[in-house]
Amino acid sequence: MGVKRILVLAAVIGAALVLSSGAFAGGLTCAHGSTCQNSSGGGEPNTGGTLPFTGLDLAGIAAVGGLLLAGGITLHRAARRSR
């Protein structure tokens, strides 16, 4: 595989991951297929709000991964030229 193909593949996968995160964020579905609702103790469903942030920022992780990939490709090219 050429370097161009690898970079295009990495760009397509990165774009797919970034764009797919919003596609499934619209609603939660319970195991039985209906929309999940949290009750607030009084029997009234909590229909407003968003999910809490529970992890790392994936854009930062993707950026670090891209930098590592670019560094690896650069090292590979440098090693090939020195032979």
PyMOL commands that set and color helices and strands:
alter all, ss='L'
color gray80, all
select helices_A, chain A and resi 3-23+58-81
alter helices_A, ss='H'
color red, helices_A
select strands_A, chain A and resi 38-39+45-46
alter strands_A, ss='S'
color yellow, strands_A
deselect
rebuild
show_as cartoon
